[in-house]
Amino acid sequence: MMNPFKQIGDIKRMRDQAMQIQRELQSEEVKVDKNGVHIVISGDQKIKELLSNGQSDGDVQDAVNEAIKKSQEVAAKKLSQMQGGLSGLLGGMGGGQ
């Protein structure tokens, strides 16, 4: 028989690891200079700085950040659908034993 408390502990441990990775990604920075454009982006995909030919372009930076956020929301929705399917599968397996 499966121990449901062990599964809860495993899920909490995975969640804690994911949160730690998220914090680490926030502190990372990637810098790109190409064709007169300078971009600094954090590891969690937030544009921190965007310069085009030495000029800041906050409107473009805001639009890119919004596009990234929306793409992350789509990905999160797909992942939650997948996790829901896994929960049902795991629940179905445990009920038959």
C-alpha positions in Angstrom: 0.0 0.0 0.0 1.3 3.5 -0.9 2.1 5.9 1.9 0.2 9.2 1.1 2.3 11.1 3.7 5.5 10.2 1.8 4.0 11.5 -1.4 3.1 14.8 0.4 6.7 15.1 1.7 8.1 14.4 -1.8 5.8 17.1 -3.3 6.9 19.6 -0.7 10.5 18.8 -1.3 10.1 19.3 -5.0 8.2 22.6 -4.5 11.0 23.8 -2.2 13.6 22.9 -4.8 11.7 24.7 -7.5 11.4 27.9 -5.3 15.2 27.8 -4.6 15.9 27.5 -8.4 13.6 30.4 -9.0 15.5 32.6 -6.5 18.8 31.6 -8.1 17.5 32.4 -11.6 16.3 35.9 -10.4 19.9 36.7 -9.4 21.5 35.5 -12.7 22.0 38.0 -15.6 22.6 37.5 -19.3 24.0 40.4 -21.3 23.8 40.6 -25.1 25.3 43.3 -27.3 24.3 42.8 -31.0 23.8 45.2 -33.9 23.7 48.3 -31.7 21.3 46.7 -29.2 22.2 46.0 -25.6 20.0 43.8 -23.5 20.3 42.6 -19.9 17.9 39.8 -19.0 17.6 38.0 -15.7 17.7 34.2 -15.5 13.9 34.2 -14.8 13.4 36.0 -18.2 12.8 39.6 -17.2 14.3 42.3 -19.3 16.3 44.5 -16.9 17.8 46.8 -19.5 17.3 47.5 -23.1 19.3 50.0 -25.1 19.2 50.6 -28.9 22.1 52.5 -30.3 22.8 53.9 -26.8 19.3 55.0 -26.2 17.0 53.5 -23.6 13.6 52.3 -25.0 11.3 51.7 -22.0 8.3 51.1 -24.2 9.9 48.3 -26.0 11.3 46.9 -22.8 7.8 46.9 -21.2 6.3 45.3 -24.3 8.9 42.5 -24.3 8.5 41.9 -20.6 4.7 41.6 -21.1 5.1 39.2 -24.0 7.5 37.1 -21.9 5.0 37.1 -19.0 2.2 36.0 -21.2 4.2 33.2 -22.7 5.1 32.0 -19.2 1.4 32.0 -18.3 0.7 29.8 -21.3 3.5 27.4 -20.3 2.3 27.3 -16.7 -1.3 26.5 -17.8 0.0 23.7 -20.0 2.1 22.3 -17.1 -0.8 22.5 -14.6 -2.9 20.6 -17.1 -0.2 17.9 -17.3 0.2 17.8 -13.5 -3.6 17.4 -13.1 -3.5 14.4 -15.4 -0.6 13.0 -13.4 -2.5 13.5 -10.2 -5.4 11.6 -11.6 -3.2 8.8 -12.8 -1.4 8.5 -9.5 -4.7 8.7 -7.6 -6.1 6.0 -9.9 -3.2 3.7 -9.3 -3.4 4.1 -5.5 -7.1 3.4 -5.4 -6.9 0.0 -7.0 -4.3 -1.5 -4.7 
